[in-house]
Amino acid sequence: MDELTTKPTEHKKLGIKAVLHDFNQKQYEDYHNLLFQSDAKTMAAKNGTVLVCAIKAGILTGVDADAVPSMKPAAVAWLDAAIHKHVIEVTSPPADDPN
């Protein structure tokens, strides 16, 4: 297996400094299982849930899961979008795949 890499992410205005990690299949499954177990019913709650699940699965570090409820909504929304983009990048086959 290729060595997993990290991708620092920062939003100075929002005061966010975190790290998005590449992940293996087990972490990906754990992340999705945590998401499916959530009872979040609003978009705001879902944004926060994405962060907590990514933290618990080891995809996001630098943010404490217990701190998510007290974060500014804009910071939570920005990290949520960054996580979704990162998951798509990690799970998409390379464009130059000869197969």
C-alpha positions in Angstrom: 0.0 0.0 0.0 1.2 3.5 -0.8 2.2 5.6 2.2 -0.6 7.9 3.3 0.1 11.6 3.0 -1.3 14.7 4.8 -2.6 17.9 3.4 -2.5 21.0 5.8 -5.5 23.3 5.3 -5.9 26.7 6.8 -8.4 29.6 6.7 -6.8 32.5 8.4 -9.9 34.7 8.6 -11.9 31.9 10.2 -8.9 30.9 12.5 -8.8 27.4 11.2 -5.7 25.3 11.0 -6.2 21.6 10.5 -4.8 18.7 8.6 -6.6 16.4 6.1 -5.1 13.0 5.9 -5.2 10.5 3.1 -7.0 7.4 4.3 -7.3 3.7 3.7 -10.4 1.6 3.0 -11.0 0.8 6.7 -10.9 4.5 7.6 -13.2 5.3 4.7 -15.7 2.7 5.9 -15.5 3.9 9.5 -16.2 7.4 8.3 -19.3 6.4 6.4 -20.5 4.1 9.2 -20.3 7.0 11.6 -22.1 9.2 9.2 -24.9 6.7 8.7 -25.3 6.3 12.5 -25.9 10.0 12.9 -29.3 11.4 13.7 -28.5 14.9 12.4 -31.7 16.3 10.8 -30.6 19.8 9.7 -27.9 20.9 7.3 -26.1 22.7 10.2 -26.1 19.5 12.3 -24.9 17.5 9.3 -22.0 19.9 8.7 -20.9 19.4 12.3 -21.4 15.6 12.1 -19.2 15.4 9.0 -16.4 17.1 11.0 -16.8 14.8 14.0 -16.9 11.7 11.9 -13.8 12.7 9.9 -12.0 13.4 13.2 -13.0 10.0 14.7 -12.0 8.2 11.5 -8.6 9.9 11.5 -9.2 11.9 8.3 -9.1 15.3 10.0 -6.8 16.3 12.8 -6.0 19.6 14.4 -9.6 20.1 15.5 -11.0 18.6 18.7 -14.3 16.8 18.1 -15.6 18.2 21.5 -14.9 21.7 20.2 -17.1 21.4 17.1 -20.4 22.5 18.7 -18.8 25.7 19.9 -17.2 26.6 16.6 -18.5 29.4 14.4 -20.9 28.1 11.8 -18.9 29.5 8.9 -15.8 27.6 10.1 -17.8 24.4 10.4 -19.3 24.9 6.9 -15.8 25.6 5.4 -14.2 22.5 7.0 -17.2 20.4 5.9 -16.7 21.5 2.3 -12.9 20.9 2.5 -13.6 17.4 3.9 -16.0 16.6 1.1 -13.6 17.8 -1.6 -10.7 15.8 0.1 -12.8 12.6 0.2 -13.6 12.9 -3.5 -9.9 13.5 -4.4 -8.8 10.5 -2.3 -11.4 8.1 -3.6 -11.3 9.1 -7.3 -9.1 7.0 -9.7 -6.3 9.0 -11.3 -7.4 10.7 -14.6 -4.4 9.2 -16.4 -5.3 5.6 -15.5 -4.6 3.6 -18.7 -7.4 1.1 -17.9 
